[in-house]
Amino acid sequence: MKKLIFPVFIFGLSLVLNAQKTPFKVYGLPVDTLKSMVQKHPKYFEHLKNIWLKKPSKIKEDELMLLYYGSVFMKNYEPVKEDKAVEKIAKYTGQMDYQNAITEGEKLLQIYPVNSRLHMLLGYAYKKIGERQKSKFYYKKYGDLLRIPLYSGTGKDFDNAFIIRIISDEYLILNQKNLELVRQELRYHNRIPYDVLLIKPVSKDNKRMTVLPKEKMYFNIYFPYFIGKHINYKMVQEKAIRKYKIHKKAERKRNSK
């Protein structure tokens, strides 16, 4: 996906001219401008959501990007709650209870229409009960959604980090690239939180590593950390850090001149 230029004049040129200084941009679009779009034109985003749910082929790639990231400024954006709800669908599929996975998953779509993992799980559940057309339908939607954060950066450093709306997309991107997590760090850079993952190719055996790999992958977690009920998210992060002994580093303060 190339860097996109949007006809923002549709929403009013003042959105761009009056946008506050933002910590970063998504596909060249200032975060505050995106926020203004959602707050001033909620019906437009509701319209995009309905098209995406009913006729996804009618929605353009730039519109899907707006919907994916714009969802963080909608009232029901609670990534911790969202992750927990989708995890229940994953448990159904793990128990081979595919019918319940489909029934409950279809209901969740109305609440979380741009959750990549939910579409993937529905595609898998429909495949298991032999409904190939519906399976392909949801797998395609899963792929279309995941491309949004996947092409938001290269993941090679802070400035080119993948920008995600929910933590589960980190692990979907790892799976897509056939990589596995070795260690995770919570880092800060220019006051923005990042998940920095130490990674390696998925191994075919269970041999114990003697030397840690050097490759890292960077994820910008500003949205789930600061916008989406960040107090709850911080608690989840801190609990994970203690449980898995994740190394946490804070941004070094610049020496004042």
C-alpha positions as CSV (number, residue, x, y, z in Angstrom):
1,M,0.0,0.0,0.0
2,K,1.5,3.3,-1.0
3,K,1.3,6.5,1.0
4,L,-2.2,7.8,0.4
5,I,-3.4,11.3,-0.2
6,F,-7.0,11.8,0.7
7,P,-9.6,14.4,-0.6
8,V,-9.9,15.9,2.8
9,F,-11.6,18.9,1.4
10,I,-14.7,16.7,1.5
11,F,-14.7,17.1,5.2
12,G,-13.7,20.7,5.2
13,L,-10.3,22.3,4.5
14,S,-10.3,23.7,8.0
15,L,-9.7,20.3,9.4
16,V,-6.3,20.3,7.9
17,L,-5.5,24.0,8.4
18,N,-6.6,24.0,12.1
19,A,-5.2,20.6,13.0
20,Q,-3.1,20.6,16.1
21,K,0.5,19.3,16.1
22,T,0.3,15.6,16.3
23,P,2.8,13.0,17.6
24,F,2.7,11.1,14.3
25,K,0.8,10.5,11.1
26,V,-1.0,7.5,9.6
27,Y,-0.4,7.2,5.9
28,G,0.5,10.9,5.8
29,L,-2.7,11.9,7.7
30,P,-2.2,13.8,11.0
31,V,-3.8,11.9,13.9
32,D,-5.7,15.1,15.0
33,T,-7.1,15.5,11.6
34,L,-8.4,12.0,11.6
35,K,-9.9,12.6,15.0
36,S,-11.7,15.7,13.8
37,M,-13.1,13.7,10.8
38,V,-14.6,11.2,13.1
39,Q,-16.0,13.7,15.6
40,K,-17.4,16.1,13.0
41,H,-18.7,13.4,10.5
42,P,-19.8,10.4,12.6
43,K,-22.5,9.5,10.1
44,Y,-19.8,9.1,7.4
45,F,-17.9,6.6,9.5
46,E,-21.1,4.8,10.4
47,H,-21.8,4.6,6.7
48,L,-18.4,3.1,6.0
49,K,-18.9,0.6,8.7
50,N,-22.2,-0.6,7.3
51,I,-20.8,-0.9,3.8
52,W,-17.8,-2.9,5.2
53,L,-20.2,-5.3,7.0
54,K,-22.6,-5.8,4.2
55,K,-20.8,-5.2,0.9
56,P,-17.0,-5.0,1.7
57,S,-16.1,-5.1,-2.0
58,K,-17.7,-1.6,-2.4
59,I,-15.3,0.0,0.1
60,K,-12.1,1.5,-1.2
61,E,-8.7,0.9,0.3
62,D,-8.3,4.5,1.5
63,E,-11.8,4.3,3.0
64,L,-10.9,1.1,4.9
65,M,-7.8,2.8,6.2
66,L,-10.0,5.6,7.5
67,L,-12.3,3.1,9.1
68,Y,-9.6,1.0,10.7
69,Y,-7.8,4.0,12.3
70,G,-10.9,6.1,12.7
71,S,-12.4,3.4,14.9
72,V,-10.1,4.4,17.7
73,F,-12.0,7.7,18.1
74,M,-15.4,6.0,18.2
75,K,-17.3,5.5,21.5
76,N,-16.9,1.8,21.7
77,Y,-13.2,1.7,21.3
78,E,-12.0,-0.4,24.3
79,P,-9.1,-2.6,23.0
80,V,-8.7,-4.6,26.2
81,K,-12.4,-5.4,26.3
82,E,-12.3,-6.1,22.5
83,D,-9.4,-8.5,22.9
84,K,-11.2,-10.4,25.7
85,A,-14.4,-10.7,23.7
86,V,-12.6,-12.1,20.6
87,E,-10.6,-14.4,22.8
88,K,-13.8,-16.2,23.6
89,I,-14.4,-16.9,19.9
90,A,-10.8,-18.3,19.8
91,K,-11.7,-20.6,22.7
92,Y,-14.7,-21.9,20.8
93,T,-12.6,-22.8,17.8
94,G,-10.0,-24.4,20.0
95,Q,-12.7,-26.6,21.5
96,M,-13.9,-27.4,17.9
97,D,-17.3,-25.7,18.8
98,Y,-17.4,-24.0,15.4
99,Q,-21.2,-23.3,15.4
100,N,-20.9,-21.3,18.6
101,A,-17.8,-19.6,17.3
102,I,-19.8,-18.5,14.2
103,T,-23.0,-17.5,16.1
104,E,-21.1,-15.4,18.7
105,G,-18.6,-14.1,16.2
106,E,-21.2,-12.8,13.9
107,K,-22.7,-10.9,16.8
108,L,-19.4,-9.4,17.7
109,L,-18.9,-8.1,14.2
110,Q,-21.6,-5.5,14.8
111,I,-19.5,-4.2,17.7
112,Y,-16.0,-4.7,16.4
113,P,-16.3,-4.6,12.6
114,V,-12.5,-4.0,12.0
115,N,-11.1,-6.6,14.3
116,S,-8.7,-8.5,12.0
117,R,-8.5,-11.6,14.3
118,L,-12.3,-11.9,14.5
119,H,-12.6,-12.1,10.7
120,M,-9.8,-14.7,10.6
121,L,-11.5,-16.9,13.3
122,L,-14.8,-16.7,11.4
123,G,-13.0,-17.7,8.2
124,Y,-11.5,-20.7,10.0
125,A,-14.8,-21.7,11.6
126,Y,-16.7,-21.6,8.4
127,K,-14.0,-23.6,6.7
128,K,-14.3,-26.3,9.4
129,I,-18.1,-26.7,8.8
130,G,-17.6,-26.9,5.1
131,E,-19.0,-23.5,4.1
132,R,-16.2,-22.6,1.7
133,Q,-17.8,-19.4,0.2
134,K,-18.3,-17.8,3.6
135,S,-14.8,-19.0,4.7
136,K,-13.3,-17.2,1.7
137,F,-15.4,-14.2,2.3
138,Y,-14.1,-13.7,5.9
139,Y,-10.5,-14.7,5.1
140,K,-10.5,-12.0,2.4
141,K,-11.8,-9.4,4.8
142,Y,-9.1,-10.5,7.3
143,G,-6.4,-10.0,4.7
144,D,-7.8,-6.7,3.6
145,L,-7.8,-5.5,7.2
146,L,-4.4,-6.7,8.2
147,R,-2.8,-5.0,5.2
148,I,-3.7,-1.6,6.8
149,P,-1.3,-1.9,9.7
150,L,1.1,-4.1,7.7
151,Y,1.8,-1.4,5.2
152,S,1.7,1.5,7.7
153,G,5.5,1.1,8.1
154,T,8.4,-1.3,7.8
155,G,8.6,-2.2,11.4
156,K,12.4,-1.7,11.3
157,D,12.7,1.2,13.7
158,F,10.8,3.8,15.8
159,D,10.2,6.1,12.8
160,N,8.9,3.3,10.6
161,A,7.0,1.3,13.1
162,F,3.8,-0.6,12.3
163,I,0.9,1.5,13.6
164,I,-1.8,-0.7,15.2
165,R,-5.2,-0.1,16.7
166,I,-5.1,-3.2,18.9
167,I,-2.4,-5.4,20.3
168,S,-3.6,-8.7,18.7
169,D,-2.6,-7.3,15.3
170,E,1.0,-7.4,16.4
171,Y,0.9,-11.2,16.6
172,L,-1.1,-11.5,13.4
173,I,1.6,-9.6,11.6
174,L,4.3,-11.9,13.1
175,N,2.3,-14.9,11.8
176,Q,2.0,-13.3,8.4
177,K,5.7,-12.9,8.2
178,N,6.4,-16.5,9.6
179,L,8.1,-15.0,12.7
180,E,7.9,-15.8,16.4
181,L,8.4,-13.7,19.5
182,V,11.5,-14.2,21.6
183,R,11.3,-11.2,23.9
184,Q,9.2,-8.1,24.2
185,E,10.1,-4.6,25.4
186,L,7.9,-1.6,26.2
187,R,9.8,1.4,25.0
188,Y,9.2,5.2,24.7
189,H,10.4,7.4,21.9
190,N,9.4,11.1,21.6
191,R,6.7,10.4,24.2
192,I,5.1,7.7,22.1
193,P,4.9,4.1,23.5
194,Y,6.2,1.2,21.4
195,D,6.2,-2.5,21.6
196,V,9.7,-3.6,20.5
197,L,9.7,-7.3,19.7
198,L,12.9,-9.4,19.5
199,I,12.0,-11.9,16.8
200,K,13.3,-14.9,14.9
201,P,11.9,-17.2,12.1
202,V,9.5,-19.8,13.2
203,S,11.5,-22.9,14.1
204,K,10.6,-26.4,13.0
205,D,12.0,-28.0,16.1
206,N,12.1,-27.2,19.8
207,K,15.8,-26.8,20.2
208,R,16.8,-24.4,22.9
209,M,18.4,-21.1,21.8
210,T,21.9,-20.6,22.9
211,V,22.3,-17.1,21.4
212,L,19.5,-14.5,21.3
213,P,18.6,-13.2,17.8
214,K,19.3,-9.6,16.9
215,E,16.4,-8.7,14.7
216,K,13.7,-6.5,16.1
217,M,10.3,-5.4,15.0
218,Y,8.7,-2.1,16.2
219,F,5.0,-1.4,16.8
220,N,3.5,2.0,17.5
221,I,1.0,1.4,20.3
222,Y,-0.1,5.0,20.8
223,F,-3.8,4.2,20.0
224,P,-4.4,1.2,22.4
225,Y,-2.1,2.7,25.1
226,F,-3.3,6.3,25.2
227,I,-6.7,6.4,23.5
228,G,-8.3,3.1,24.3
229,K,-8.9,3.1,28.0
230,H,-5.2,3.4,28.6
231,I,-5.4,2.9,32.3
232,N,-6.7,-0.6,31.9
233,Y,-4.2,-1.2,29.1
234,K,-1.3,-0.1,31.2
235,M,-2.4,-2.5,34.0
236,V,-2.5,-5.3,31.5
237,Q,1.0,-4.4,30.2
238,E,2.5,-4.1,33.7
239,K,1.0,-7.5,34.6
240,A,2.5,-9.0,31.5
241,I,5.9,-7.4,32.2
242,R,6.0,-8.9,35.7
243,K,4.7,-12.3,34.6
244,Y,6.9,-12.8,31.6
245,K,9.8,-10.7,32.9
246,I,9.6,-8.4,29.9
247,H,12.4,-5.8,29.8
248,K,11.0,-2.3,30.1
249,K,13.0,0.7,29.0
250,A,12.0,4.3,29.3
251,E,13.2,7.0,26.8
252,R,16.4,8.6,28.0
253,K,15.9,12.2,28.9
254,R,17.9,14.7,26.9
255,N,20.4,16.7,28.8
256,S,19.3,20.2,29.1
257,K,21.7,22.7,27.7
